[in-house]
Amino acid sequence: MKILGFMGSPRVKGLNAKLIDSALKGAQSKGVETKRYDLIKYNIKFCMGCFKCMFENHELPIGRCPLKDDMAGILEEYRHADGYILASPVYDGGVTALMKNFLERKCALHYRKREDYGRIPDTREKANFEKKASLIVTGNAADEYWEVMGTPCFEAMEAHFLVEEIDIVDRYYIGGVENISKKRLSEKLREMHTLGVRLIDEIKKARKEKRD
Ligand SMILES: Cc1cc2nc3c(=O)[nH]c(=O)nc-3n(C[C@H](O)[C@H](O)[C@H](O)COP(=O)(O)O)c2cc1C
């Protein structure tokens, strides 16, 4: 089993990096392989809106994008993975541009007939709810603002998962991060470890239910 972590903060030694590492360690403790993608380190160009990836080559698992960058390789690894952890700071009330850019380019996993106007695209490969994902969001605004700060981020990150038939296990908002105490940070890191463990447990449970 393989779990991919996508880290949407430009600060590769910041809080999201620590939190996602702890969550991935939790997953590793269940014997699975993990990989952390720091999105800032990859060449991911902006979607140019040509729709080629979505409207053409419906027989392929990944639509062909004319942009030449790292995204095709990332999506190839993505389609073979079993679960995902996405982490993003709140920037201006939403996910970071880094995370949003990545999410937009994931459109190559979807397809729609050009003439099916107004219809939501379908996914090229359905996960059949045997894959799962968990989401982490951090913000300077305190925990009680989770709805106003966290919800738009969770919604942005989970929209594709809905189409791909991937359930969300945890949506975790951590507020007040600017002056987070050492004590609170270690509590949160422990909770992230548990989040990683829970993700694997839920994937295994879903797969067992399908088999039985
Ligand atoms: C450009 C920018 C915009 C931000 N906007 C918000 C915001 O709207 N709400 C909020 O709670 N925090 C906001 N923050 C604070 C970040 O969420 C915080 O720095 C981040 O969660 C720290 O995580 P990191 O160490 O992984 O980067 C913003 C920070 C930056 C740099």
The ligand as an SDF file (V2000), in Angstrom:
LIG
                    3D

 31 33  0  0  0  0  0  0  0  0999 V2000
   -0.3210   35.4740    2.1210 C   0  0  0  0  0  0  0  0  0  0  0  0
   -0.8530   34.8790    3.3900 C   0  0  0  0  0  0  0  0  0  0  0  0
   -2.2270   34.8800    3.6120 C   0  0  0  0  0  0  0  0  0  0  0  0
   -2.7440   34.3290    4.7850 C   0  0  0  0  0  0  0  0  0  0  0  0
   -4.1000   34.3080    4.9780 N   0  0  0  0  0  0  0  0  0  0  0  0
   -4.6140   33.7590    6.0850 C   0  0  0  0  0  0  0  0  0  0  0  0
   -6.0240   33.7040    6.2860 C   0  0  0  0  0  0  0  0  0  0  0  0
   -6.8170   34.1380    5.4640 O   0  0  0  0  0  0  0  0  0  0  0  0
   -6.4930   33.1330    7.4280 N   0  0  0  0  0  0  0  0  0  0  0  0
   -5.6440   32.6060    8.3810 C   0  0  0  0  0  0  0  0  0  0  0  0
   -6.1520   32.0820    9.3840 O   0  0  0  0  0  0  0  0  0  0  0  0
   -4.3060   32.6200    8.2070 N   0  0  0  0  0  0  0  0  0  0  0  0
   -3.7670   33.1670    7.0860 C   0  0  0  0  0  0  0  0  0  0  0  0
   -2.3990   33.1790    6.8940 N   0  0  0  0  0  0  0  0  0  0  0  0
   -1.5040   32.5060    7.8660 C   0  0  0  0  0  0  0  0  0  0  0  0
   -1.0940   31.1210    7.3780 C   0  0  0  0  0  0  0  0  0  0  0  0
   -2.2220   30.2730    7.3010 O   0  0  0  0  0  0  0  0  0  0  0  0
   -0.0110   30.5100    8.2860 C   0  0  0  0  0  0  0  0  0  0  0  0
    1.1340   31.2930    8.1200 O   0  0  0  0  0  0  0  0  0  0  0  0
    0.2440   29.0560    7.9280 C   0  0  0  0  0  0  0  0  0  0  0  0
   -0.8660   28.2900    8.3190 O   0  0  0  0  0  0  0  0  0  0  0  0
    1.5240   28.5200    8.5480 C   0  0  0  0  0  0  0  0  0  0  0  0
    1.7510   27.2370    8.0270 O   0  0  0  0  0  0  0  0  0  0  0  0
    3.1800   26.8580    7.3740 P   0  0  0  0  0  0  0  0  0  0  0  0
    4.1900   27.0470    8.4460 O   0  0  0  0  0  0  0  0  0  0  0  0
    3.0440   25.4390    6.9830 O   0  0  0  0  0  0  0  0  0  0  0  0
    3.3980   27.7490    6.1910 O   0  0  0  0  0  0  0  0  0  0  0  0
   -1.8610   33.7430    5.7400 C   0  0  0  0  0  0  0  0  0  0  0  0
   -0.4640   33.7700    5.4950 C   0  0  0  0  0  0  0  0  0  0  0  0
    0.0410   34.3080    4.3370 C   0  0  0  0  0  0  0  0  0  0  0  0
    1.5340   34.3090    4.0950 C   0  0  0  0  0  0  0  0  0  0  0  0
  1  2  1  0
  2  3  1  0
  2 30  2  0
  3  4  2  0
  4  5  1  0
  4 28  1  0
  5  6  2  0
  6  7  1  0
  6 13  1  0
  7  8  2  0
  7  9  1  0
  9 10  1  0
 10 11  2  0
 10 12  1  0
 12 13  2  0
 13 14  1  0
 14 15  1  0
 14 28  1  0
 15 16  1  0
 16 17  1  0
 16 18  1  0
 18 19  1  0
 18 20  1  0
 20 21  1  0
 20 22  1  0
 22 23  1  0
 23 24  1  0
 24 25  2  0
 24 26  1  0
 24 27  1  0
 28 29  2  0
 29 30  1  0
 30 31  1  0
M  END
$$$$
